[in-house]
């Protein structure tokens, strides 16, 4: 188990302790939980290389503050994304993978809000920091990655359903800035996440 996963497990444990204290001592609408799921991502790289969507995964912790039907939610996620890259339509494709820490922050609205069920829509931004990559299968990408901006800002929109303390979210995430100075490259992904609130 690498250091990043150890940090996430430690954060989940600490948040569990904090949420139990909040639950016992406070009536504020603060919710803390864990979240994980899969992503379907694409990294457009250049006109000479074709890119296609590929599957990856993510996991981490989340916190929400409710105000009537509105809420603010922040997450800290470890994410591994992948995109199929090929030099031409006839060549064998290679998977380019990159791992990052992502911190989405969204504002949401509960369209349906009853005692044990709510249906939500949300939108906001996401900040990410690339930890490492695996582009070595294509030398053109390997050389370009040396000039990648590891700090990236994006946006996301989505909808979700919550039953009791369990949540399911469907999210589209897009990049606002290019990840490399060498070419126009704004990654995007479709995410499906499942979460559980301790509090």
C-alpha positions in Angstrom: 0.0 0.0 0.0 1.5 3.3 -1.1 1.8 6.5 1.0 -1.2 8.2 -0.7 -3.6 5.4 0.2 -2.3 5.3 3.7 -3.0 9.0 4.1 -6.5 8.6 2.8 -7.2 5.7 5.2 -5.9 7.8 8.1 -8.1 10.7 7.0 -11.2 8.4 6.9 -10.4 7.2 10.4 -10.0 10.7 11.8 -13.1 11.9 10.1 -15.1 9.0 11.6 -13.9 10.1 15.1 -14.8 13.7 14.4 -18.2 12.9 13.0 -19.1 10.8 16.1 -18.2 13.7 18.3 -20.3 16.1 16.2 -23.2 13.7 16.2 -23.1 13.4 20.0 -22.5 17.1 20.8 -24.0 19.2 18.0 -27.2 19.6 16.0 -25.6 21.5 13.1 -26.3 20.1 9.6 -22.8 18.9 9.0 -22.3 15.6 7.3 -19.0 13.7 7.0 -18.4 10.5 5.0 -16.5 8.4 2.5 -16.9 8.2 -1.3 -15.6 6.0 -4.1 -16.4 5.1 -7.7 -15.3 4.9 -11.3 -14.4 7.5 -13.9 -14.5 7.3 -17.7 -11.9 9.8 -18.9 -10.3 11.3 -22.0 -7.1 13.3 -22.5 -7.1 15.0 -25.9 -3.4 15.5 -26.7 -2.7 16.6 -30.3 -4.0 16.5 -33.8 -1.5 13.7 -34.7 -2.7 11.4 -31.9 -6.2 10.1 -31.4 -7.6 9.8 -27.9 -10.5 7.8 -26.5 -12.2 7.4 -23.2 -11.0 4.7 -20.7 -12.0 3.6 -17.2 -10.3 4.6 -13.9 -11.3 4.9 -10.3 -11.3 7.3 -7.3 -11.8 7.2 -3.6 -11.7 9.5 -0.6 -13.6 11.6 2.0 -16.3 14.2 1.8 -18.0 16.8 4.0 -21.3 18.6 3.5 -23.0 21.6 5.1 -26.7 21.9 4.6 -28.8 25.1 4.6 -32.5 24.2 4.0 -32.5 22.8 0.4 -29.1 24.2 -0.5 -25.8 22.6 0.5 -22.0 23.0 0.0 -19.9 19.9 -0.4 -16.2 19.5 -0.4 -14.2 16.3 -1.2 -10.6 15.1 -1.1 -10.1 12.2 -3.5 -7.3 10.1 -4.7 -8.0 9.5 -8.4 -6.5 7.4 -11.2 -7.6 8.3 -14.7 -6.8 6.7 -18.0 -7.2 7.5 -21.7 -6.5 5.4 -24.8 -4.0 7.1 -27.1 -3.1 6.0 -30.6 -1.0 7.5 -33.4 -3.6 6.6 -36.1 -6.9 4.8 -36.4 -5.1 1.6 -37.6 -2.4 1.5 -34.9 -2.5 -0.3 -31.6 -3.8 1.9 -28.8 -1.9 2.5 -25.6 -3.3 3.6 -22.2 -2.0 6.8 -20.7 -2.6 6.9 -17.0 -2.2 9.7 -14.5 -2.8 9.8 -10.7 -3.8 12.9 -8.8 -5.3 14.3 -5.7 -8.6 16.1 -6.5 -10.5 18.5 -4.3 -14.0 19.3 -5.7 -16.1 22.0 -4.1 -19.8 22.3 -5.3 -23.0 24.1 -4.4 -26.1 21.9 -4.7 -29.8 22.1 -4.5 -32.2 19.4 -3.3 -35.0 19.2 -5.9 -36.8 16.5 -3.9 -36.2 16.5 -0.1 -38.1 14.2 2.1 -37.2 12.4 5.4 -35.2 9.5 3.9 -34.8 10.5 0.3 -33.5 13.5 -1.6 -32.7 14.1 -5.3 -30.0 16.7 -5.9 -28.3 18.8 -8.6 -25.0 20.5 -8.2 -22.2 22.4 -9.9 -18.8 23.8 -8.9 -15.1 23.6 -9.4 -12.4 21.1 -8.9 -8.7 21.6 -8.1 -6.3 18.8 -8.9 -2.6 18.1 -8.4 -1.0 15.3 -10.6 1.1 13.0 -8.5 2.6 10.9 -11.3 1.9 9.5 -14.7 2.5 6.5 -17.0 2.9 7.9 -20.5 6.1 6.0 -21.3 4.4 3.9 -23.9 4.4 6.9 -26.3 7.6 8.9 -26.5 5.9 12.0 -27.8 3.8 12.2 -24.6 6.6 11.2 -22.4 8.7 14.2 -23.6 5.7 16.6 -23.5 4.9 15.6 -19.9 8.0 17.3 -18.7 6.2 20.5 -19.4 2.9 19.5 -17.9 1.3 21.8 -15.4 0.6 19.5 -12.4 -1.7 22.1 -10.9 -5.1 22.1 -12.7 -8.5 23.7 -12.3 -11.7 22.4 -13.7 -15.4 22.4 -13.3 -18.1 19.8 -12.7 -21.8 19.5 -12.9 -24.0 16.6 -11.9 -27.0 15.0 -10.1 -27.4 12.7 -7.2 -29.7 10.6 -5.2 -29.5 10.1 -1.4 -31.3 7.4 0.5 -30.8 7.6 4.3 -27.0 8.0 4.6 -26.1 6.4 1.2 -25.5 8.5 -1.9 -25.1 7.9 -5.6 -23.7 10.8 -7.8 -23.4 11.1 -11.6 -20.9 13.9 -12.5 -19.3 15.4 -15.6 -15.9 17.0 -15.0 -14.1 19.2 -17.5 -10.7 21.0 -17.5 -10.4 24.8 -17.7 -6.7 25.0 -18.4 -4.4 23.0 -20.6 -2.3 20.4 -18.8 0.7 21.0 -21.1 2.2 23.9 -22.9 3.0 21.7 -25.9 -0.5 21.1 -27.0 -4.2 21.9 -26.4 -5.1 19.3 -23.8 -8.0 19.7 -21.4 -9.0 16.4 -19.7 -12.6 15.5 -19.1 -14.4 12.6 -17.5 -17.8 11.1 -16.5 -17.8 9.9 -12.9 -20.1 7.6 -11.0 -19.6 7.8 -7.2 -21.1 5.9 -4.3 -20.8 7.4 -0.8 -21.8 6.9 2.9 -22.2 9.6 5.5 -21.1 8.7 9.0 -23.1 11.7 10.3 
